[in-house]
Amino acid sequence: MRRLNPGRVELLIHCALVLGSTLGAAQAQASEALARKNDCLGCHAVATKLVGPAYKDVAAKYAGQPDAQAQLVQSIRNGSVGKWGDLPMPAHPKLSEADAKKLAAWVLGSK
């Protein structure tokens, strides 16, 4: 087995970090675009409460729950009421399961 010199290892680690952050930023932009396309941002914002809760507050509420993404996907696709007050969140049944998962992951990553 061939050993890499320390300088080469550093370069590889740096490249992996840059690639990971670039991919993460692209996914975040894609998910924000998906939220805009589906009118999510008409009722929600990342940092402030509008009609519905801020996404950062949703992320905080579900932090550490292993089934958080599944719960959010269900709320997105089927709607919900009573989780954040009396105003219901409308259902989005035409939104694909894959897109609902992307949105849920994006929401859970909000800070």
N, C-alpha and C positions, 0 to 999 in steps of 0.2 A: 504494500500500500504506500502510495506517495504522500508525503506530507506537504502541506501548503506553507509558504513562508508567512510570517505574521502580517506583513504589509498586504499581502494578497487576501488573507482572511478578513482584515479590516475593510478592504475594498468590497469584498463580497457582502459583508454585513451591511455596509453603507448602501450598496445597490438594492439589497433586499428591503431595507427600511424605506428607501425612496419609492420603490415600486409599490410596497404595501400602502404607503400614505397616499400615493397617486391613485391607486385603485379604490381606496376608501373614499377619497374625495369625489371620484367619478361616480361611485355608487350613491353617495349622499346627494349629489346633484341630480342623478337620475331619479332618486326617490322623491326629491323635492319637486321635480318636474311632474312626476306621477301624481303627487298630491295636488299640484296646481291644476293638472288636466282633469282631475276628478272632483274639483271644487272643495277639497278638504280645507283649503286655506281661507275659504269664505267664513268658516266657523271656528277654525283653530289657527293658532300661531305657535311658533316654537317657544318663545319666551314669555308671552303674555296671554292672559285669558281673554278670549273674545266672547263669542256665544258659548262655545265649549271650552274645556280646559286647555291650558298651554301644554304643548307636547312635553316640555321638560317636567311638568307636574305629573303627567301620565307616566313618564319614564320613572319618576321617583316613586310613584304609588306601586308600580309593578316590579321595582328593583328586587332582585334576588328570588323572584318567583319562577320556578322552572317552567311553568306552563304559560308564562306571560304572553309570549308571541301568539300562541294558540287562542288565548282569551281575547286578545286584541283583534285577531283575524275574525273571530266570531262576532265581535261587536261591530267591526267594520262592515262585514257582509250582511249580518242579520239586524243591525241596529241595536240599540240598548236604551234603557231608561232606569234612572235611580242610582246610577253609579257616581254621578257628579251633580245630582240635584234632580229637579222635576222635569226639566226640559229633555225630551227624548233625542237621541241621535238617530237620524233616519238610516234605514238599511240601504246597502249598496250591492244588491244581489247580482248586478251585471258585471261587477268587478271580479276579475278572475281570482282564483285562489292564490296563484303565483304573485299577482300584483298586490293582493291584500297582505301576503307574507312580506313582500318588499316594504310596503308602507308600515306595517307593524314593526319590522326590524328597524326602520328609520326612526320611527317615533320612540322606540325603546332606547335608541342611541342618542336622543336629544338631551342636551345639557343646558 
